[in-house]
Amino acid sequence: MSYNLKTGDVTEWEITLDDYSKTPKYRQLVNSISHAIEDGLLRVGDKLPSVNRLLIEHDISRVTVVRAYDLLKKKEVIESVPGKGYYVKLREEGRRPRILLLFNKLSAHKKLIYDAFSRTLGEEASIYFYVYNNDFNLFKNIIQTSLGKDYTHYVLISHFLEGGENALDVIGQIPPEKLVILDKQIEGISGELASIYQDFERDIYCALTEMRDKLSSYQRLKLIFPDDTYHPVTIKDGFLRFCAEYAFNGCVVSDIATGDIRAGDAFINLMEDDLVTLIKRSKELKLKIGEEVGIISYNETLLKEVLLNGITTVSTDFGLLGQTAAECILHGRKERIANPFHVKFRNSL
């Protein structure tokens, strides 16, 4: 509820904060007030709840409320009247992006996507950020709960440990014009939508082709592909196609903790835990990495630049992926765009 300083009218509206959202509480508070103004629930001159009232009613810190109000003041959306409180200063014009952003997990790579996405959109966009930890049922619940909340866009990464065969039924409930699919294509969705994706089979095939001369010094090429991974099976398909076409002795290893490691092996790992295990076991076997054993690691990170004097990586450009997704939203583009994939040669190969 708010009181209009100019007219004396009382306005009914409600601040909504979500304890399960990864979006910081101060940003949720900014979004809630901005949307109330945008939707006409708050008008110029309406008084906002006091800092003390908000921290008591919503169990948040004073710092959170003050930070939100200071940001709204900086944007000249609200103003403070000494001795009286905070009031709506102006009505925001236009339809600001209100985005549900749904990631399968948190990682250094996902942070690159998020940072580029948020930076490109700018402060005028409201991002509601959730993580479903590769759990299809949680993914389904978040989507279905969100359908009545007037989001302008749904930006989704869909990777599941199990249950993903039903993902299309859930995603199909979202209007395609509001959809932005990231990282992995979802086949079967009708209508025009934006999709910025990795072409997993083609990417690994082309990357290995680029590395063919270096790989030729190894006797065996091994892809570490755990049985319970969420990574697309098309990575395995691209790997096996490369081995068949170029006559490499290739095989798939499901568990590097027990798999055979010998001099002359070159490994491709997808998971960070498997990289650690591979390095540890190679050292225990006194095999020199980069000479007797080769390592190619999926997904570029700063740590891999320095670990063991450099780990060779194959990786999509995560920052560009987030930036392109934001640009599709800002410019209303409905395109399917393959994100660039790069090889970084270092001393591990």
BELMO-V636945 format. One record per residue. RES is the residue in three letters. D_LAST is the distance of its C-alpha to the last C-alpha in whole Angstrom. Layout:
[[RES D_LAST] [RES D_LAST]]
This chain:
[[MET 64] [SER 65] [TYR 68] [ASN 68] [LEU 70] [LYS 72] [THR 73] [GLY 73] [ASP 72] [VAL 70] [THR 66] [GLU 65] [TRP 61] [GLU 58] [ILE 55] [THR 52] [LEU 49] [ASP 47] [ASP 46] [TYR 43] [SER 41] [LYS 38] [THR 40] [PRO 42] [LYS 45] [TYR 46] [ARG 45] [GLN 46] [LEU 50] [VAL 49] [ASN 48] [SER 51] [ILE 54] [SER 52] [HIS 53] [ALA 56] [ILE 57] [GLU 55] [ASP 57] [GLY 60] [LEU 61] [LEU 61] [ARG 63] [VAL 64] [GLY 66] [ASP 64] [LYS 64] [LEU 61] [PRO 61] [SER 61] [VAL 58] [ASN 60] [ARG 60] [LEU 57] [LEU 55] [ILE 58] [GLU 58] [HIS 54] [ASP 53] [ILE 51] [SER 51] [ARG 53] [VAL 50] [THR 49] [VAL 52] [VAL 52] [ARG 49] [ALA 49] [TYR 53] [ASP 52] [LEU 49] [LEU 52] [LYS 54] [LYS 52] [LYS 51] [GLU 55] [VAL 55] [ILE 58] [GLU 60] [SER 61] [VAL 65] [PRO 66] [GLY 68] [LYS 67] [GLY 64] [TYR 61] [TYR 62] [VAL 60] [LYS 61] [LEU 60] [ARG 59] [GLU 55] [GLU 55] [GLY 53] [ARG 51] [ARG 48] [PRO 45] [ARG 45] [ILE 42] [LEU 41] [LEU 37] [LEU 35] [PHE 32] [ASN 30] [LYS 29] [LEU 28] [SER 25] [ALA 23] [HIS 22] [LYS 26] [LYS 27] [LEU 26] [ILE 28] [TYR 31] [ASP 31] [ALA 30] [PHE 33] [SER 35] [ARG 35] [THR 36] [LEU 39] [GLY 40] [GLU 43] [GLU 45] [ALA 43] [SER 44] [ILE 41] [TYR 41] [PHE 38] [TYR 37] [VAL 35] [TYR 35] [ASN 32] [ASN 31] [ASP 35] [PHE 37] [ASN 40] [LEU 40] [PHE 38] [LYS 41] [ASN 44] [ILE 42] [ILE 43] [GLN 46] [THR 47] [SER 46] [LEU 48] [GLY 51] [LYS 50] [ASP 50] [TYR 46] [THR 46] [HIS 42] [TYR 40] [VAL 36] [LEU 34] [ILE 31] [SER 32] [HIS 29] [PHE 31] [LEU 30] [GLU 34] [GLY 37] [GLY 35] [GLU 37] [ASN 40] [ALA 38] [LEU 40] [ASP 43] [VAL 42] [ILE 41] [GLY 43] [GLN 46] [ILE 45] [PRO 46] [PRO 43] [GLU 44] [LYS 43] [LEU 40] [VAL 37] [ILE 34] [LEU 30] [ASP 27] [LYS 28] [GLN 31] [ILE 34] [GLU 35] [GLY 39] [ILE 40] [SER 43] [GLY 44] [GLU 42] [LEU 40] [ALA 37] [SER 33] [ILE 30] [TYR 27] [GLN 24] [ASP 24] [PHE 21] [GLU 21] [ARG 21] [ASP 19] [ILE 16] [TYR 17] [CYS 17] [ALA 13] [LEU 12] [THR 14] [GLU 13] [MET 9] [ARG 11] [ASP 11] [LYS 7] [LEU 8] [SER 11] [SER 10] [TYR 10] [GLN 13] [ARG 13] [LEU 12] [LYS 13] [LEU 14] [ILE 16] [PHE 19] [PRO 22] [ASP 26] [ASP 27] [THR 24] [TYR 26] [HIS 23] [PRO 24] [VAL 24] [THR 24] [ILE 20] [LYS 20] [ASP 22] [GLY 20] [PHE 17] [LEU 20] [ARG 21] [PHE 18] [CYS 17] [ALA 21] [GLU 21] [TYR 18] [ALA 19] [PHE 16] [ASN 17] [GLY 16] [CYS 18] [VAL 19] [VAL 19] [SER 21] [ASP 21] [ILE 18] [ALA 21] [THR 22] [GLY 20] [ASP 18] [ILE 15] [ARG 15] [ALA 13] [GLY 11] [ASP 10] [ALA 8] [PHE 9] [ILE 10] [ASN 13] [LEU 16] [MET 18] [GLU 17] [ASP 19] [ASP 17] [LEU 14] [VAL 16] [THR 17] [LEU 14] [ILE 13] [LYS 17] [ARG 17] [SER 14] [LYS 16] [GLU 19] [LEU 18] [LYS 17] [LEU 13] [LYS 11] [ILE 8] [GLY 5] [GLU 7] [GLU 9] [VAL 8] [GLY 5] [ILE 6] [ILE 7] [SER 10] [TYR 13] [ASN 16] [GLU 15] [THR 17] [LEU 18] [LEU 16] [LYS 13] [GLU 13] [VAL 14] [LEU 13] [LEU 11] [ASN 11] [GLY 9] [ILE 8] [THR 6] [THR 10] [VAL 12] [SER 16] [THR 19] [ASP 21] [PHE 23] [GLY 25] [LEU 26] [LEU 27] [GLY 30] [GLN 31] [THR 32] [ALA 33] [ALA 36] [GLU 37] [CYS 37] [ILE 40] [LEU 41] [HIS 42] [GLY 43] [ARG 40] [LYS 40] [GLU 37] [ARG 34] [ILE 31] [ALA 27] [ASN 25] [PRO 22] [PHE 18] [HIS 15] [VAL 12] [LYS 10] [PHE 7] [ARG 7] [ASN 5] [SER 4] [LEU 0]]
